[in-house]
Amino acid sequence: MEARMKHPVMILPDALDALLGVSKVARKGRLVPLTTMQMIDLRASQINGCSYCVDMHSRELKQDGVKDEKIWGVGAWRESPHFNDAERAALALTEAVTRLADRPDPVPDDVWNDAARHYDEKALSAMLIEIAQINVWNRLNAATKQMAATVEATASV
């Protein structure tokens, strides 16, 4: 498969700066653990079928010391023993916000309330911004058929 075009943020670099700025705001002050944010990115990317982001965020988690079993388990977090309750709440919120059109009540109260038990309003805000921004990246990548980097290309990074 080949990309349909250069990535839109390479054509409109101000968009790149804006999107990176959004991500920086979401992660400022570490209101949510970095690995939780990376799992949010990975799970949304899995749902959206964004191979570029699945590859990138899996590699980030591994570089940050997350065990392979946990990375592999993100797609089946409900049945995996590798996640704590706060991570499960973040992943459930990620799925609900990513799949807004899949149910009459896009973000059910039980999902919201569980997340709110583990995260305060600032942390919830950071997670919602993170979920929104990864969905933007996934949509840009999927629309233009951006490909995951090859192992050879990333080996030198």
LUMSESE-252479 format. One record per residue: z, y, x of N, C-alpha, C in turn; residue in three letters. Coordinates in Angstrom, 2 decimals, always signed. Each point is the difference from the previous one (the first is absolute). Layout:
BEGIN
[[Z,Y,X],[Z,Y,X],[Z,Y,X],"ALA"] ...
***
This chain:
BEGIN
[[+0.00,-1.17,+0.85],[+0.00,+1.17,-0.85],[+0.00,+1.24,+0.89],"MET"] [[-0.66,+1.01,-0.47],[-0.12,+1.24,+0.75],[+0.46,+1.16,-0.88],"GLU"] [[+0.64,+0.99,+0.62],[+0.44,+1.17,-0.76],[-1.19,+0.71,-0.62],"ALA"] [[+0.20,+0.54,-1.18],[-1.06,+0.73,-0.70],[-0.28,+1.35,+0.65],"ARG"] [[+1.02,+0.55,+0.60],[-0.12,+1.32,+0.62],[+1.19,+0.17,+0.95],"MET"] [[-0.04,+1.07,+0.78],[+1.17,+0.35,+0.79],[+1.15,+0.25,-0.96],"LYS"] [[+1.20,-0.18,+0.48],[+1.17,+0.23,-0.85],[-0.01,+1.45,-0.49],"HIS"] [[+0.29,+0.23,-1.29],[-0.01,+1.36,-0.54],[+0.87,+0.99,+0.78],"PRO"] [[+1.12,-0.46,+0.56],[+0.85,+0.94,+0.74],[-0.58,+0.36,+1.36],"VAL"] [[-0.99,-0.75,+0.44],[-0.71,+0.37,+1.23],[-1.07,+1.05,-0.32],"MET"] [[-0.48,-0.03,-1.21],[-1.00,+0.98,-0.44],[+0.68,+1.30,-0.44],"ILE"] [[+1.18,-0.14,-0.61],[+0.79,+1.16,-0.43],[+1.36,-0.06,+0.69],"LEU"] [[+0.07,+0.41,+1.26],[+1.22,-0.16,+0.79],[+1.24,+0.69,-0.58],"PRO"] [[-0.19,+1.03,-0.81],[+1.16,+0.64,-0.63],[+0.71,-0.99,-0.92],"ASP"] [[-0.75,-0.93,-0.58],[+0.60,-1.03,-0.85],[+0.88,-0.92,+0.83],"ALA"] [[-0.44,-0.32,+1.21],[+0.80,-0.84,+0.89],[+1.33,+0.69,+0.29],"LEU"] [[-0.05,+1.26,+0.35],[+1.22,+0.76,+0.29],[+0.93,+0.02,-1.22],"ASP"] [[-0.57,+0.19,-1.18],[+0.81,+0.05,-1.21],[+0.65,-1.35,-0.29],"ALA"] [[-0.77,-1.08,+0.10],[+0.55,-1.32,-0.27],[+1.06,-0.40,+1.03],"LEU"] [[-0.24,+0.31,+1.25],[+1.00,-0.29,+1.02],[+1.26,+0.84,-0.23],"LEU"] [[-0.20,+1.22,-0.49],[+1.14,+0.86,-0.32],[+0.84,-0.57,-1.13],"GLY"] [[-0.65,-0.56,-1.01],[+0.72,-0.62,-1.11],[+0.83,-1.17,+0.51],"VAL"] [[-0.59,-0.82,+0.83],[+0.72,-1.15,+0.56],[+1.20,+0.47,+0.84],"SER"] [[-0.21,+1.05,+0.77],[+1.09,+0.52,+0.84],[+1.17,+0.48,-0.86],"LYS"] [[-0.29,+0.66,-1.12],[+1.04,+0.47,-0.90],[+0.76,-1.18,-0.59],"VAL"] [[-0.73,-1.04,-0.41],[+0.65,-1.17,-0.60],[+0.94,-0.69,+0.97],"ALA"] [[-0.33,+0.05,+1.27],[+0.79,-0.73,+0.99],[+1.01,+0.88,+0.73],"ARG"] [[-0.02,+1.30,-0.28],[+0.90,+0.94,+0.66],[+1.46,-0.33,-0.34],"LYS"] [[+0.82,-0.03,+1.00],[+1.42,-0.22,-0.20],[+0.37,-1.45,-0.25],"GLY"] [[-0.99,-0.88,+0.04],[+0.26,-1.44,-0.19],[+0.89,-0.27,-1.22],"ARG"] [[-0.39,+0.57,-1.14],[+0.74,-0.23,-1.24],[-0.11,-1.45,-0.45],"LEU"] [[-1.09,-0.62,+0.39],[-0.26,-1.42,-0.27],[-0.30,-0.62,+1.36],"VAL"] [[+0.54,-1.19,+0.29],[-0.28,-0.62,+1.30],[-1.50,-0.12,+0.26],"PRO"] [[-0.38,+0.22,+1.24],[-1.42,-0.04,+0.38],[-0.64,-1.32,-0.40],"LEU"] [[+0.68,-1.11,+0.25],[-0.61,-1.28,-0.33],[-0.20,-0.15,-1.51],"THR"] [[+0.87,+0.59,-0.80],[-0.21,-0.04,-1.46],[-1.24,+0.80,-0.36],"THR"] [[-0.18,+1.15,+0.62],[-1.20,+0.80,-0.25],[-1.25,-0.77,+0.41],"MET"] [[+0.07,-0.69,+1.12],[-1.15,-0.78,+0.45],[-0.27,-1.17,-0.94],"GLN"] [[+1.06,-0.61,-0.55],[-0.21,-1.07,-0.97],[-0.60,+0.54,-1.29],"MET"] [[+0.39,+1.21,-0.39],[-0.62,+0.67,-1.15],[-1.50,+0.13,+0.25],"ILE"] [[-0.35,+0.49,+1.18],[-1.42,+0.17,+0.35],[-0.74,-1.34,-0.01],"ASP"] [[+0.63,-1.01,+0.55],[-0.63,-1.32,+0.05],[-0.19,-0.57,-1.40],"LEU"] [[+1.04,+0.09,-0.84],[-0.11,-0.61,-1.34],[-1.05,+0.71,-0.85],"ARG"] [[-0.02,+1.31,-0.01],[-1.02,+0.72,-0.77],[-1.39,-0.35,+0.52],"ALA"] [[-0.14,-0.09,+1.30],[-1.29,-0.33,+0.61],[-0.45,-1.41,-0.36],"SER"] [[+0.93,-0.93,-0.09],[-0.34,-1.35,-0.44],[-0.51,+0.03,-1.43],"GLN"] [[+0.70,+0.70,-0.87],[-0.39,+0.09,-1.41],[-1.39,+0.62,-0.13],"ILE"] [[-0.25,+1.04,+0.78],[-1.26,+0.73,-0.08],[-1.13,-0.63,+0.81],"ASN"] [[+0.30,-1.06,+0.72],[-1.04,-0.68,+0.77],[-0.55,+0.83,+1.15],"GLY"] [[+0.85,+0.80,+0.62],[-0.44,+0.85,+1.12],[+0.27,-0.73,+1.31],"CYS"] [[-1.03,-0.67,+0.52],[+0.19,-0.80,+1.21],[+0.40,+0.86,+1.19],"SER"] [[-0.53,+1.20,+0.09],[+0.34,+0.88,+1.11],[+1.51,+0.26,+0.03],"TYR"] [[+0.56,+0.36,-1.16],[+1.42,+0.33,-0.07],[+0.89,-1.23,+0.08],"CYS"] [[-0.43,-1.13,-0.58],[+0.78,-1.23,+0.13],[+0.15,-0.35,+1.47],"VAL"] [[-1.09,+0.06,+0.73],[+0.02,-0.29,+1.43],[+0.91,+0.98,+0.74],"ASP"] [[-0.19,+1.28,-0.23],[+0.74,+1.02,+0.72],[+1.50,-0.08,-0.28],"MET"] [[+0.38,-0.12,-1.25],[+1.43,+0.03,-0.33],[+0.70,-1.31,+0.38],"HIS"] [[-0.72,-1.10,-0.01],[+0.56,-1.26,+0.51],[+0.30,+0.13,+1.49],"SER"] [[-0.94,+0.58,+0.72],[+0.18,+0.19,+1.44],[+1.16,+0.97,+0.29],"ARG"] [[+0.12,+1.06,-0.79],[+1.12,+0.94,+0.19],[+1.34,-0.70,-0.18],"GLU"] [[+0.10,-0.80,-1.06],[+1.25,-0.73,-0.24],[+0.33,-0.92,+1.17],"LEU"] [[-1.00,-0.69,+0.49],[+0.21,-0.91,+1.14],[+0.43,+0.78,+1.24],"LYS"] [[-0.65,+1.13,+0.27],[+0.35,+0.83,+1.16],[+1.43,+0.54,-0.12],"GLN"] [[+0.47,+0.19,-1.22],[+1.35,+0.50,-0.21],[+1.04,-1.11,-0.07],"ASP"] [[-0.42,-1.22,+0.36],[+0.94,-1.10,+0.13],[+0.26,-0.82,-1.26],"GLY"] [[-0.77,+0.23,-1.05],[+0.18,-0.79,-1.22],[-0.57,-1.39,+0.25],"VAL"] [[+0.74,-1.01,-0.41],[-0.42,-1.39,+0.23],[-1.23,-0.34,-0.82],"LYS"] [[-0.83,-0.86,+0.57],[-1.24,-0.41,-0.66],[+0.25,-0.51,-1.42],"ASP"] [[+1.04,-0.79,-0.20],[+0.28,-0.57,-1.32],[+0.21,+1.08,-1.05],"GLU"] [[+0.61,+1.09,+0.39],[+0.22,+1.10,-0.94],[-1.32,+0.71,-0.29],"LYS"] [[-0.79,+0.23,+1.03],[-1.30,+0.66,-0.19],[-0.87,-0.85,-0.92],"ILE"] [[-0.07,-1.30,+0.27],[-0.81,-0.90,-0.83],[+0.53,-0.05,-1.42],"TRP"] [[+1.31,+0.20,-0.16],[+0.62,-0.11,-1.31],[-0.14,+1.20,-0.89],"GLY"] [[-0.50,+1.11,+0.52],[-0.10,+1.22,-0.82],[-0.80,-0.24,-1.28],"VAL"] [[-1.07,-0.77,+0.09],[-0.82,-0.26,-1.18],[+0.68,-0.87,-1.04],"GLY"] [[+1.06,-0.70,+0.40],[+0.74,-0.87,-0.92],[+1.49,+0.28,+0.12],"ALA"] [[+0.36,+1.27,+0.06],[+1.37,+0.41,+0.27],[+1.01,-0.53,-1.02],"TRP"] [[-0.43,-0.21,-1.23],[+0.94,-0.50,-1.02],[+0.51,-1.40,+0.33],"ARG"] [[-0.85,-0.80,+0.62],[+0.34,-1.39,+0.31],[+0.43,-0.19,+1.45],"GLU"] [[+0.08,+1.06,+0.76],[+0.32,-0.09,+1.42],[+1.46,+0.34,+0.25],"SER"] [[+0.66,-0.74,+0.87],[+1.41,+0.28,+0.32],[+0.19,+1.12,+1.03],"PRO"] [[-1.07,+0.61,+0.45],[+0.07,+0.93,+1.14],[+0.25,+1.46,-0.37],"HIS"] [[+0.25,+0.30,-1.27],[+0.13,+1.39,-0.43],[+1.37,+0.25,-0.61],"PHE"] [[+0.56,+1.17,+0.30],[+1.26,+0.37,-0.64],[-0.28,+0.67,-1.34],"ASN"] [[+1.04,+0.28,-0.76],[-0.18,+0.54,-1.34],[-0.67,+1.37,-0.01],"ASP"] [[+0.32,+0.84,+0.98],[-0.62,+1.33,+0.06],[-1.50,-0.12,+0.29],"ALA"] [[-0.38,-0.89,+0.90],[-1.42,-0.20,+0.30],[-0.73,-0.55,-1.22],"GLU"] [[+0.63,-0.91,-0.72],[-0.61,-0.56,-1.21],[-0.22,+1.09,-1.04],"ARG"] [[+0.97,+0.89,-0.14],[-0.14,+1.11,-0.95],[-1.15,+0.91,+0.40],"ALA"] [[-0.14,+0.27,+1.30],[-1.09,+0.85,+0.49],[-1.35,-0.67,-0.23],"ALA"] [[-0.08,-1.30,+0.22],[-1.26,-0.71,-0.20],[-0.36,-0.10,-1.48],"LEU"] [[+0.99,-0.18,-0.87],[-0.26,-0.02,-1.45],[-0.52,+1.36,-0.46],"ALA"] [[+0.61,+1.08,+0.50],[-0.46,+1.34,-0.34],[-1.42,+0.23,+0.51],"LEU"] [[-0.27,-0.46,+1.20],[-1.34,+0.12,+0.58],[-1.03,-0.68,-0.89],"THR"] [[+0.29,-1.21,-0.42],[-0.94,-0.73,-0.86],[-0.22,+0.73,-1.32],"GLU"] [[+1.07,+0.47,-0.62],[-0.14,+0.69,-1.29],[-0.83,+1.28,+0.14],"ALA"] [[+0.30,+0.80,+1.00],[-0.71,+1.28,+0.17],[-1.45,-0.24,+0.43],"VAL"] [[-0.25,-1.04,+0.75],[-1.37,-0.31,+0.43],[-0.83,-0.54,-1.16],"THR"] [[+0.62,-0.71,-0.92],[-0.71,-0.63,-1.13],[+0.26,+0.74,-1.31],"ARG"] [[-0.11,+1.29,-0.01],[+0.34,+0.80,-1.18],[-0.70,-0.44,-1.28],"LEU"] [[-1.25,-0.40,+0.09],[-0.78,-0.32,-1.20],[+0.20,-1.43,-0.49],"ALA"] [[+0.81,-0.78,+0.67],[+0.12,-1.42,-0.33],[+0.98,-0.31,-1.13],"ASP"] [[+0.75,+0.98,-0.46],[+0.97,-0.26,-1.08],[+0.25,+1.27,-0.80],"ARG"] [[+0.44,-0.15,-1.25],[+0.23,+1.18,-0.85],[+1.06,+0.95,+0.56],"PRO"] [[+1.03,-0.55,+0.62],[+1.04,+0.81,+0.63],[-0.19,-0.15,+1.50],"ASP"] [[-0.76,+0.90,+0.62],[-0.41,-0.19,+1.40],[+1.15,-0.26,+0.98],"PRO"] [[+1.08,+0.75,-0.13],[+1.16,-0.22,+0.86],[+1.19,-0.26,-0.93],"VAL"] [[+0.24,-1.28,-0.30],[+1.06,-0.34,-0.95],[+1.38,+0.47,+0.46],"PRO"] [[+0.85,+0.28,-0.95],[+1.35,+0.47,+0.31],[+0.76,-0.94,+0.93],"ASP"] [[-0.15,-1.31,-0.18],[+0.74,-0.93,+0.86],[-0.42,+0.13,+1.46],"ASP"] [[-1.29,+0.21,+0.23],[-0.50,+0.19,+1.37],[+0.55,+1.32,+0.56],"VAL"] [[-0.10,+1.07,-0.79],[+0.49,+1.30,+0.44],[+1.50,-0.03,+0.26],"TRP"] [[+0.75,-0.56,-0.95],[+1.46,-0.02,+0.13],[+0.45,-0.82,+1.20],"ASN"] [[-0.70,-1.09,+0.29],[+0.35,-0.79,+1.18],[-0.23,+0.81,+1.27],"ASP"] [[-1.13,+0.68,+0.07],[-0.26,+0.85,+1.17],[+1.06,+1.11,+0.10],"ALA"] [[+0.35,+0.58,-1.12],[+0.98,+1.10,-0.01],[+1.40,-0.48,+0.38],"ALA"] [[+0.29,-1.27,-0.16],[+1.30,-0.54,+0.44],[+0.08,-0.04,+1.52],"ARG"] [[-1.13,-0.10,+0.66],[-0.02,-0.15,+1.46],[-0.37,+1.28,+0.75],"HIS"] [[-0.65,+0.93,-0.69],[-0.50,+1.20,+0.66],[+0.34,+1.23,-0.83],"TYR"] [[+0.43,+1.08,+0.68],[+0.27,+1.24,-0.71],[-1.31,+0.73,-0.32],"ASP"] [[+0.09,+1.15,-0.64],[-1.21,+0.71,-0.42],[-0.90,+0.40,+1.16],"GLU"] [[+0.57,+0.40,+1.12],[-0.82,+0.36,+1.15],[-0.75,-1.22,+0.53],"LYS"] [[+0.70,-1.12,+0.11],[-0.65,-1.22,+0.49],[-1.06,-0.48,-1.00],"ALA"] [[+0.30,+0.06,-1.30],[-0.99,-0.38,-1.01],[-1.23,+0.90,+0.10],"LEU"] [[+0.24,+1.29,+0.21],[-1.11,+0.94,+0.16],[-0.85,-0.37,+1.20],"SER"] [[+0.65,-0.32,+1.11],[-0.73,-0.40,+1.21],[-0.81,-1.26,-0.26],"ALA"] [[+0.59,-0.98,-0.70],[-0.73,-1.24,-0.30],[-1.18,+0.26,-0.92],"MET"] [[+0.18,+0.83,-1.02],[-1.10,+0.29,-0.92],[-1.15,+0.70,+0.72],"LEU"] [[+0.34,+0.91,+0.89],[-1.04,+0.68,+0.79],[-0.70,-1.00,+0.91],"ILE"] [[+0.76,-0.90,+0.62],[-0.59,-1.03,+0.86],[-0.93,-0.91,-0.80],"GLU"] [[+0.45,-0.41,-1.18],[-0.84,-0.86,-0.85],[-1.28,+0.73,-0.40],"ILE"] [[+0.12,+1.26,-0.36],[-1.18,+0.78,-0.38],[-0.97,+0.14,+1.17],"ALA"] [[+0.52,+0.31,+1.18],[-0.90,+0.23,+1.13],[-0.67,-1.28,+0.45],"GLN"] [[+0.68,-1.15,-0.03],[-0.69,-1.22,+0.43],[-1.07,-0.38,-1.02],"ILE"] [[+0.24,+0.29,-1.26],[-1.03,-0.26,-1.01],[-1.23,+0.89,+0.21],"ASN"] [[+0.20,+1.23,+0.45],[-1.13,+0.87,+0.34],[-0.80,-0.62,+1.15],"VAL"] [[+0.70,-0.39,+1.07],[-0.68,-0.61,+1.15],[-0.75,-1.26,-0.43],"TRP"] [[+0.65,-0.85,-0.80],[-0.65,-1.23,-0.46],[-1.27,+0.30,-0.77],"ASN"] [[+0.03,+1.00,-0.84],[-1.16,+0.33,-0.81],[-1.14,+0.58,+0.85],"ARG"] [[+0.34,+0.84,+0.95],[-1.03,+0.52,+0.91],[-0.62,-1.14,+0.81],"LEU"] [[+0.83,-0.89,+0.51],[-0.51,-1.11,+0.81],[-0.82,-0.98,-0.82],"ASN"] [[+0.46,-0.34,-1.20],[-0.73,-0.95,-0.83],[-1.33,+0.57,-0.46],"ALA"] [[-0.01,+1.27,-0.40],[-1.23,+0.61,-0.50],[-1.08,+0.06,+1.07],"ALA"] [[+0.41,+0.21,+1.24],[-0.96,+0.13,+1.09],[-0.13,-1.27,+0.84],"THR"] [[+0.70,-1.04,-0.42],[-0.03,-1.32,+0.68],[+0.38,+0.10,+1.47],"LYS"] [[+1.11,+0.68,+0.26],[+0.50,+0.07,+1.38],[+0.54,-1.37,+0.39],"GLN"] [[-0.31,-0.43,+1.18],[+0.36,-1.33,+0.48],[+1.26,+0.03,+0.86],"MET"] [[+0.74,-1.09,-0.06],[+1.14,-0.16,+0.89],[-0.51,-0.07,+1.43],"ALA"] [[+0.79,+0.51,+0.92],[-0.38,-0.06,+1.41],[-0.05,-1.45,+0.44],"ALA"] [[-0.88,-0.30,+0.91],[-0.06,-1.36,+0.54],[+1.15,-0.19,+0.96],"THR"] [[+0.40,-1.23,+0.20],[+1.09,-0.32,+0.93],[-0.35,+0.52,+1.39],"VAL"] [[-1.25,-0.14,+0.39],[-0.42,+0.47,+1.32],[+0.17,+1.51,+0.13],"GLU"] [[-0.32,+0.73,-1.05],[+0.10,+1.45,+0.05],[+1.45,+0.46,+0.05],"ALA"] [[+0.90,-0.71,-0.67],[+1.39,+0.43,-0.02],[+0.80,-0.55,+1.17],"THR"] [[-0.53,-0.97,+0.71],[+0.72,-0.59,+1.13],[+0.22,+1.03,+1.11],"ALA"] [[-0.87,+0.96,+0.11],[+0.13,+1.00,+1.06],[+0.85,+1.19,-0.43],"SER"] [[+0.40,+0.05,-1.26],[+0.78,+1.13,-0.50],[+1.44,-0.12,+0.40],"VAL"] 
***
